[in-house]
Amino acid sequence: MQDHPKGVSIPAPLLTSFRIFRHCLVPVQGIETPLPPEVGGGGPPIPQRIAWHLCASERGSSSGNGSFRDRRREVVALRCRHHNQGDVARRLHASSRTKTIAMAVGTIAMEVWKDVEERPMAAAALLLVLGLAMTASYAVASHFVGSTMRRRKLKDIPKAPGGLPILGHGITLLRQTPWDLFAKWVLEISPIIRFNIFGEQFVVVAEPKFLKSIWQSNIRAYTKDMTFTYKPFLPLLGTGLVTSEGELWRKQRLLVSTVFRIDILEEIVGMAKRAVDRFSLQLEKVRNTKETVDLEEMFRRLALQVIGEALMGLTPQECDDVFPELYLPIMEEANKRVLRPWRMYIPSWTHVEFSRNVTALDKYIVGLVRKRRHLRKQEVEQCGKTAATRKFDILDRVLDHLGEEWSLDVEKQLTYELKTFVLAGHETSSAMLTWALYQLAYDPDKLQKVREEARAVGLSSAPATEDGVSEEELAFIDNAVRVEGGLDYTLCVLKETLRRYSVVPAVTRLCTMDTDLCGYKIPKGTHIICLLQATHHLEQFWPNPMEFKPERFQEALADPFSFVPFIQGPRNCLGQHLALREASIVLAQLAARFNFTPAQKDEVRPHPWIVPVGPANGMPVFVT
């Protein structure tokens, strides 16, 4: 009998296993053959009756050569030819269940071997399936073994209530807003708590001391969690500043920090003023009517116009034509994939649309970059310098920094950075402005303070005009806001909005080495959830945390890590000052010109799963 058919290559370990099964577990009458050399063969032939002996001993039969005890000794002797095989043989006879399983495995193996000899192609396919199954089994086993080891190391951290075997807390988290449940755990049960989903171990923290250790003092022990919250956004973020690590991150951070210098902050005042004036013209059309306008949607478009102009010099019309059609659908689907990760893998029309939008957005941005490089080359040839007759934007600054360093890889990386700027530059701003105006609509005293500040810096209550704002007016507003520190209370309103609503409720990290977190052992591979929502509601730092009180920020913070909407440490948000400056201009100008009355009589509730967190059903308002 040949070991394998001609034309079919079988791996040596698998072939050896089949030969062992063939020699040791299959009764063949009157035939005795030696064991293969790789398992200690070459000696006297081994009778092909071992399996029969096992069956007889399983049935308790006394038939065969000698008594049951003699047959058992024969089997053990045959299997103990080399050291350590004695333990294997004794374990084989330890229980009837083990022996039954061994017989079943032997039978299956011989059936497979027959297929190998009789139907080589079908057998090859079967062997492939078996190999994949064994690989998957090994991966699953390794996952749960690793998870068990991590769980034992995390035993000193209190466990969250509930949870099911294998599934863990997955079902619990699908039934309600995850960050609300996390906040309940850390505020009511323990400041540090753990849970698991399908064996993955998560630790939730909120106190400033934990955040400082993760983001600053022990930052090398953690990395961005690409397997969890960031993965659905990778088609947008790629290897941009938010997701990059190590040397690439340091290089990109240096590049971006040079871009967000003081001069871009000077220009953002004019961009925000022009955008809010365009916004005001639209609001005038529904003023004193029964028609409502969705503030959340309008703020999203306004923020996209500002960041589009600041980044790439786009006109408002270009921003309105491109971003709502391509960018916003990508963001909506990515947010859904955070809590429903199977959407990334199940083929569907939504999946096709998502990929199509990502490709179209990449193509559009690459086209802008190439067009700008060509324009800059022409400007140098004609005028001796770039942007001689146009405004200098962030893309120009990046291209200046790159110089002659250019390749397809550089172009791809720049595309990721621009998409990252768009993501970071509008989502938080639009959600922050929506909630801030919602709060001011119900508090006339705070609204009046914002209006007084607006008038003081030159943001008039007069209606906007098609002619826009003059350069003299912009210069006065910029000096009053940026140099003299105007709109201080308005900034406090925005910061209190970020604290009260925590539009980014959590950020995640992955522990990359066994480490210590303020006295708790954290094993490698543990997911860390930094729950900003709970940090901003800690009673010891924020008395009556659900009360909207901008005056809190007129005093110094008790702990810099108690207010972290843009996180802290080396990886804090570089665009935070730009976002707050833009939002303060927009909020003050709208407060000076309009009154807003929410159309919903009931309290407006936050969206249960979209981040940044906006209203669940938009923010329809009447304008007067």
Buried (B, 14 or more C-beta within 10 A) or exposed (E): EEBBBEEEEBEEEBBBBBBBBBBBBBBBEEEEBEBBEEBEBEEEEBBBBBBBBBBBBEEEEEEBEEEBEEBBEBBBEBBBBEEEBBEEBEEBBEEEEEBEEBBEEBBEBBEBBEBBBEEBEEBBEBBEEEEEEEEEEEEEEEEBEBBEBBBEBBEEBBBBEEBEEEEBBBEBBEEEBBBEBBBBBBBEEBBBBBBBBEBBBBBBBBBBBBBBBBBBEBBEBBBBBBEBBBBBBBBBBBBBBBBBEEEBBEEBBEBBEEBBEEEBBEBBBBBBBBBBBBBBEBBBEBBEEEEBBBBBBBBBBBBBBBBBBBBBBBEBEBBBEBBBEBBBBBBEBBBBBBBEEEBBEEEEEBBEEBEEBBEBBBEBBBEBBEEBBEBBEEBEEEEEEBBEEEEBBBBBBBBBEBEEEEEEEEBBBBBBBBBBBBBBBBBBBBBBBBBBBBBBBEEEEBBEBBBEBBEBBBBEEEEBEEEEBEEEBBEEBBBBBBEEEBBEBBBBBBBBBBBBBBBBBBBBBBBBEBBEBBEBBBBBBBBBBBBBBBBBBBEEBBEEBEEBBBEBBEEEEEBBBBBBBBBBBEBEBBBBBBBBBBBBBBBBBBBBBBBBEBBBEEEBEBBEBBBBBBBEEBBBBBBE
